[in-house]
Amino acid sequence: MGEQRPLDALTKFIRAGLPPVSPGNWKFYSKRDVASESFESRRFLAPADGNRPQTEFFEYHWAHLMQGNRMSDMLPTFLKLIRRLPPKGLGFAWLASWVLLGLAGWGIFVLDIPFEDEKSAVENLLNIAFTVLGTGTFGVVLLFLATRFGPSFITNSFVDVVRYLDTSPRSYAVRRDIREGMVDLLRRLHQTEIGGGPRYERVIVVAHSLGAYIAYDGITTLWGMTRNALAPGSPSLLTLEAAAAAMPGREEARTPTPGETTVYREAQWGLWTDLRAQGSQWRITDFISCGTPMCFAERLYTKNKGDFEARVARREIVTCPPLPQEELGPGDTPLSFSWNGTAVLNDWSPFAVVRWTNLYFPYIPSFCGFLGDWFGGPLGRLFGSGVLDVPVRGNKPWRLVPGWAHSCYFNFPDTRGDDSVTRHLADALDLTATLPD
């Protein structure tokens, strides 16, 4: 999240994403960053090893742009979330909030605890609730934990999300600068050259928590700025359209079968390979999100589910698979992703070629989410059945720690069993994939 120091998260990710050359020993080097103008950033290089080509790692660090967060930034979103039934992952937090509000109300009207004018409404509410809870031994312990760890945790995580998605004038410049930096980094990775040719043949974007919102914005924006054309009647595009047509639509409640998902992802890779062979400069093949609150997008990104679906319908929010092109001219079909009868992929179809894998620690119990990651969850129901949602059920007991599990996705570099997040991450990266010539 925003308070992390430069390169800390990148170092943890590399150890999780790369297998060690020997137990506890990873081979990668720090070099000058060739894709940004930041003096704080570095490029980490892992030499080729077996079937894996030389791999380079970059970090987009945006903490310096997200300054001045306040607890009060969360108040409008808090009020919006608490007055409706919560997402399942936040069920426990929602119930606890109502309990605290009830105790606060009791403190106001029964204990007659006064407000102090110079304090914010949020601080007063918390102070009253903690005062009421502090009337017993358990309350004293809970008060200590909440005041010692609670505000910092909230400020470093959920408040960042709320601030980034806030449409008020106070947050406009912050969001614009963060998005601009992300797009600029991706553009530089596409444009960087070596020996007169492109330096990188393939780009993979991995993002955790709020970073997934930022990466999503970066990918979709850069795609709209890139012309991705195919030869008319391209077999790979027809294959992709057929695979997308077989996936469950937004109106269907079912999840795709493993076979349908495999066919669609293979078609995405085939279309990307074809684009590259025909001269497209698009390099991004995969987007991997980990523990992202994008699973609450219809409540955070938009006003409600109806508003979210309306934005999807007008292609403002892009999905995986993309929505088909409207029938606007000769040659269009309801399942066409190309523009007006041509073979130029339209602006809302980056996930025609970019495979989207979403890893998350499932919350337990499923109806209220006390154990596990409160802020991560499946994305397919909102962003399309082409998103490969992977519930990670290994890495016990750490993935079950309430709330704290949200920060643990890159914490298990030595645990590479079948259901470890590290194993799923390596499968999603697919660093040994054969690239087009």
C-alpha positions in Angstrom: 0.0 0.0 0.0 1.0 3.7 0.0 3.2 3.6 3.0 5.6 0.9 1.7 9.2 2.0 1.1 10.5 1.8 -2.5 11.6 -1.7 -3.6 10.4 -3.4 -0.4 7.4 -5.0 -2.1 9.3 -5.7 -5.3 12.0 -7.6 -3.5 9.4 -9.7 -1.7 7.6 -10.3 -5.0 10.7 -11.5 -6.8 11.4 -14.1 -4.2 7.9 -15.3 -4.4 7.7 -15.2 -8.2 11.1 -16.8 -9.0 12.2 -20.2 -7.8 15.4 -20.1 -5.7 18.6 -21.4 -7.3 19.2 -23.2 -4.0 17.2 -23.3 -0.8 16.9 -19.8 0.5 19.0 -18.3 -2.3 17.7 -16.2 -5.2 19.8 -15.0 -8.0 18.9 -11.5 -9.2 20.8 -8.2 -9.4 20.0 -4.5 -8.9 20.7 -2.3 -11.9 19.8 1.2 -13.2 16.2 1.7 -14.0 15.8 2.2 -17.7 12.0 2.7 -17.7 11.4 5.7 -15.4 13.0 8.9 -14.4 12.9 8.1 -10.7 16.2 8.2 -8.8 14.6 6.1 -6.0 13.7 3.2 -8.3 15.9 0.3 -9.6 15.6 -2.5 -12.1 16.1 -6.0 -10.9 17.5 -8.5 -13.4 17.3 -12.3 -13.1 19.7 -14.1 -15.5 18.2 -16.7 -17.9 17.8 -20.1 -16.2 16.8 -23.2 -18.2 13.7 -22.5 -20.2 13.2 -19.1 -18.5 14.7 -16.2 -20.5 16.4 -13.2 -18.8 13.7 -11.5 -16.7 13.7 -7.9 -15.5 11.5 -6.5 -12.7 10.2 -3.0 -12.2 8.2 -1.4 -9.4 5.7 1.5 -9.8 5.9 3.3 -6.5 3.2 5.9 -5.9 3.4 6.5 -2.1 4.9 10.1 -2.6 1.7 11.0 -4.6 -0.7 9.8 -1.9 0.1 12.1 0.9 -2.2 13.9 3.5 -4.6 11.1 4.0 -7.0 11.6 7.0 -9.3 9.3 8.8 -12.1 11.7 7.8 -11.5 10.8 4.1 -13.1 7.5 4.8 -16.3 8.9 6.4 -18.5 9.3 3.2 -17.6 5.8 2.0 -18.0 4.4 5.6 -21.5 5.9 5.7 -22.4 4.5 2.3 -21.3 1.0 3.1 -22.8 0.8 6.6 -26.3 1.8 5.7 -26.7 -1.2 3.3 -26.1 -4.9 3.7 -22.3 -5.4 3.3 -20.2 -7.4 0.9 -19.7 -10.8 2.5 -16.0 -10.2 3.0 -16.8 -7.2 5.2 -19.6 -8.7 7.1 -17.8 -9.0 10.4 -16.4 -5.4 10.1 -19.9 -4.2 9.2 -21.4 -5.8 12.2 -18.6 -4.6 14.5 -19.2 -1.1 13.2 -22.8 -1.2 14.1 -22.0 -2.5 17.5 -19.5 0.4 18.0 -22.1 2.9 16.8 -24.7 1.5 19.2 -22.2 1.7 22.1 -21.3 5.3 21.0 -25.0 6.2 20.9 -25.4 4.8 24.4 -22.4 6.8 25.5 -23.9 10.0 24.1 -27.4 9.7 25.5 -26.8 7.6 28.7 -23.3 8.6 29.8 -23.7 12.2 28.4 -20.1 12.3 27.0 -19.5 15.8 25.5 -18.0 16.6 22.1 -15.0 18.8 21.8 -15.3 21.3 19.0 -11.8 21.1 17.7 -12.0 17.3 16.9 -13.4 15.8 13.8 -16.6 13.9 13.8 -14.8 10.6 13.1 -12.4 11.1 16.0 -15.2 11.9 18.4 -17.1 8.8 17.3 -14.1 6.6 17.9 -13.2 8.3 21.2 -16.8 7.7 22.5 -16.9 4.1 21.4 -13.5 3.4 22.9 -14.5 5.1 26.1 -17.6 2.9 26.4 -15.6 -0.2 25.6 -13.0 0.7 28.1 -15.4 0.3 31.0 -14.3 -3.3 31.4 -11.0 -5.2 31.4 -11.7 -6.6 27.9 -12.6 -3.1 26.7 -9.3 -1.7 28.0 -7.4 -4.4 26.1 -9.4 -3.8 22.9 -9.0 0.0 23.3 -5.2 -0.4 23.4 -5.1 -2.6 20.4 -7.4 -0.4 18.4 -5.5 2.8 19.2 -2.1 1.2 18.7 -2.7 -0.7 15.5 -6.2 0.1 14.1 -5.8 3.7 12.8 -2.4 3.0 11.1 -3.8 -0.2 9.5 -6.9 1.7 8.2 -4.9 4.7 6.9 -2.4 2.5 5.1 -5.0 0.4 3.4 -8.7 1.2 3.0 -8.3 4.9 3.2 -5.9 4.8 0.3 -8.5 2.9 -1.7 -11.2 5.4 -0.8 -9.0 8.4 -1.6 -7.9 7.0 -5.0 -11.5 6.3 -6.0 -12.8 9.6 -4.6 -14.2 11.9 -7.3 -14.0 15.1 -5.2 -11.7 18.0 -6.2 -9.4 17.2 -3.3 -8.5 13.8 -4.8 -8.6 14.6 -8.5 -5.0 15.7 -8.8 -3.8 12.7 -6.8 -5.7 10.2 -8.9 -4.6 11.9 -12.1 -0.9 11.9 -11.2 -1.0 8.2 -10.1 -2.7 7.1 -13.3 -0.3 9.2 -15.4 2.7 7.7 -13.8 1.4 4.1 -14.3 0.6 4.7 -18.0 4.0 6.4 -18.5 5.8 3.4 -17.0 4.0 0.9 -19.2 4.6 3.1 -22.3 8.3 3.3 -21.5 8.5 -0.5 -21.1 7.0 -0.8 -24.6 9.3 1.8 -26.1 12.6 1.0 -24.5 15.1 -0.4 -27.1 18.3 -2.3 -27.1 20.5 -3.0 -30.2 17.9 -1.1 -32.4 15.0 -3.4 -31.4 12.6 -3.6 -28.5 14.2 -4.5 -25.2 11.2 -6.4 -23.9 9.3 -9.1 -25.8 6.7 -9.6 -23.1 5.3 -7.5 -20.2 3.4 -8.9 -17.2 1.7 -6.6 -14.7 1.3 -7.8 -11.1 -0.6 -5.7 -8.6 -1.7 -6.1 -5.0 -4.6 -4.4 -3.3 -5.2 -0.9 -4.5 -2.4 -1.4 -7.0 -4.8 -3.6 -9.0 -7.1 -0.6 -9.5 -4.2 1.5 -10.6 -2.8 -1.2 -12.9 -6.3 -1.8 -14.4 -6.5 1.9 -15.2 -3.0 1.9 -16.7 -3.6 -1.1 -18.9 -7.0 0.0 -20.2 -5.8 3.6 -20.9 -2.6 2.5 -22.7 -4.7 0.1 -24.8 -6.9 2.9 -26.0 -3.8 4.8 -27.0 -2.4 1.9 -29.1 -3.6 0.9 -32.5 -3.9 -2.9 -32.5 -4.7 -4.1 -36.1 -5.0 -7.5 -37.6 -5.3 -8.7 -41.2 -9.0 -8.9 -42.2 -10.5 -12.3 -41.4 -7.8 -13.2 -39.0 -8.3 -16.8 -37.7 -7.0 -15.9 -34.3 -9.6 -13.2 -33.9 -12.4 -15.5 -35.0 -11.1 -18.1 -32.5 -11.1 -15.6 -29.7 -14.6 -14.4 -30.6 -15.9 -18.0 -30.6 -14.2 -18.8 -27.2 -15.7 -15.6 -25.7 -19.2 -16.5 -27.0 -18.9 -19.8 -25.1 -18.1 -18.1 -21.8 -21.0 -17.4 -19.4 -22.5 -14.0 -20.0 -23.1 -11.3 -17.4 -26.7 -12.3 -17.1 -25.8 -15.9 -16.2 -25.2 -17.0 -12.6 -22.9 -19.9 -13.4 -19.1 -19.8 -13.4 -17.2 -21.0 -16.5 -16.0 -24.6 -16.5 -12.2 -25.2 -16.4 -12.4 -26.3 -20.1 -14.1 -23.0 -21.1 -11.6 -21.0 -19.2 -8.6 -22.9 -20.7 -10.0 -22.4 -24.2 -10.5 -18.7 -23.8 -7.1 -18.1 -22.3 -5.4 -20.1 -25.0 -7.3 -18.0 -27.6 -6.1 -14.8 -25.8 -2.5 -16.0 -26.1 -3.0 -16.9 -29.7 -4.5 -13.5 -30.6 -1.6 -11.7 -28.8 0.9 -13.9 -30.7 -0.8 -13.0 -34.0 -0.9 -9.3 -33.1 2.9 -9.4 -32.5 3.5 -11.2 -35.7 1.6 -8.6 -37.6 3.6 -5.7 -36.2 1.6 -4.6 -33.1 3.7 -3.0 -30.4 1.5 -4.3 -27.6 3.6 -6.3 -25.2 1.3 -7.0 -22.1 0.2 -10.6 -22.0 -0.9 -11.0 -18.4 -2.5 -9.0 -15.5 -2.2 -10.7 -12.1 -4.2 -9.1 -9.2 -3.7 -10.2 -5.6 -6.1 -9.5 -2.8 -7.7 -6.6 -4.5 -10.8 -4.6 -3.2 -11.9 -4.5 -6.8 -14.3 -7.2 -5.6 -16.2 -4.3 -4.0 -16.1 -2.2 -7.2 -19.8 -1.8 -7.5 -19.8 -0.2 -4.0 -16.5 1.7 -4.2 -15.9 2.4 -7.9 -19.5 3.4 -8.6 -22.6 4.4 -6.5 -24.3 1.0 -6.8 -24.6 -2.2 -8.9 -26.9 -0.5 -11.3 -24.5 2.3 -11.9 -21.7 -0.2 -12.3 -23.6 -2.2 -15.0 -24.5 1.0 -16.8 -20.8 1.9 -17.1 -20.0 -1.6 -18.3 -22.8 -1.3 -20.9 -21.3 1.9 -22.4 -17.8 0.3 -22.3 -16.5 2.8 -19.7 -15.6 -0.1 -17.5 -13.9 -2.8 -19.6 -14.4 -6.5 -19.0 -12.9 -9.9 -19.6 -14.0 -11.0 -22.1 -14.8 -7.6 -23.7 -18.3 -6.8 -24.6 -18.9 -7.3 -28.3 -18.9 -4.4 -30.8 -22.3 -2.9 -31.5 -23.6 -3.5 -35.0 -22.6 -0.1 -36.5 -21.8 -1.0 -40.0 -21.4 -3.6 -42.7 -19.5 -6.7 -41.6 -20.2 -6.3 -37.9 -21.6 -9.2 -36.0 -22.9 -9.3 -32.4 -19.7 -11.1 -31.4 -17.3 -8.9 -33.1 -14.5 -7.2 -31.1 -13.2 -5.2 -34.1 -14.3 -1.7 -35.0 -17.0 -1.1 -37.6 -16.2 -4.0 -39.9 -12.4 -3.5 -39.8 -9.8 -5.7 -38.0 -8.7 -3.0 -35.6 -9.5 -4.1 -32.0 -11.7 -1.6 -30.3 -10.9 0.6 -27.3 -12.6 -1.6 -24.7 -11.0 -4.9 -25.7 -7.5 -5.1 -23.9 -8.7 -8.4 -22.3 -9.1 -9.9 -25.7 -5.3 -10.5 -25.4 -4.4 -9.8 -21.8 -5.0 -12.8 -19.5 -6.4 -11.8 -16.1 -5.6 -14.0 -13.1 -6.9 -13.0 -9.7 -5.5 -14.6 -6.5 -7.2 -14.2 -3.1 -7.3 -15.7 0.3 -11.0 -16.7 0.9 -12.6 -15.3 4.0 -14.1 -17.7 6.6 -16.9 -18.1 7.4 -18.3 -17.3 3.9 -21.3 -15.3 5.2 -19.4 -12.7 7.3 -15.7 -13.0 6.6 -13.9 -12.9 10.0 -10.9 -15.0 9.2 -8.7 -14.3 6.1 -8.4 -11.4 3.7 -11.2 -8.9 4.3 -10.4 -6.9 1.2 -9.8 -9.5 -1.5 -12.3 -11.7 -3.3 -13.4 -13.1 -6.7 -13.8 -10.6 -9.6 -15.5 -12.7 -12.3 -19.0 -11.6 -11.2 -18.2 -8.0 -11.9 -15.4 -7.9 -14.5 -16.4 -10.9 -16.6 -16.2 -14.7 -16.6 -12.8 -14.5 -18.4 -11.1 -13.5 -15.2 -9.5 -16.6 -13.7 -10.4 -16.4 -10.0 -8.0 -18.5 -7.9 -9.0 -19.0 -4.2 -5.8 -19.8 -2.4 -6.5 -22.3 0.4 -2.9 -23.1 1.5 -0.5 -21.1 3.6 -2.3 -21.8 6.9 -2.4 -20.5 9.5 -1.1 -17.1 8.3 -3.7 -16.6 5.5 -6.4 -16.9 8.2 -5.3 -14.1 10.4 -8.2 -11.6 10.4 -7.4 -8.6 8.2 -3.6 -9.0 8.4 -3.8 -11.8 5.8 -4.3 -9.0 3.2 -0.6 -8.2 3.4 0.7 -11.8 3.1 0.5 -12.6 -0.6 4.3 -12.4 -1.2 5.3 -13.8 2.3 5.8 -17.5 1.4 8.8 -17.7 -1.0 9.9 -21.1 0.4 6.4 -22.7 0.4 5.7 -24.0 -3.1 3.1 -26.7 -2.6 0.2 -27.2 -4.8 -2.1 -24.8 -3.0 0.4 -22.2 -1.9 -0.1 -18.6 -3.2 3.6 -18.8 -4.4 2.8 -21.8 -6.6 -0.3 -20.1 -8.0 1.7 -17.0 -8.7 4.4 -18.9 -10.6 1.7 -20.6 -12.7 0.1 -17.3 -13.5 3.5 -15.7 -14.5 4.2 -18.6 -16.8 7.8 -17.2 -17.4 8.8 -20.2 -19.5 6.1 -19.7 -22.1 7.4 -19.8 -25.7 7.4 -16.4 -27.2 6.8 -15.6 -30.9 9.9 -15.0 -33.0 
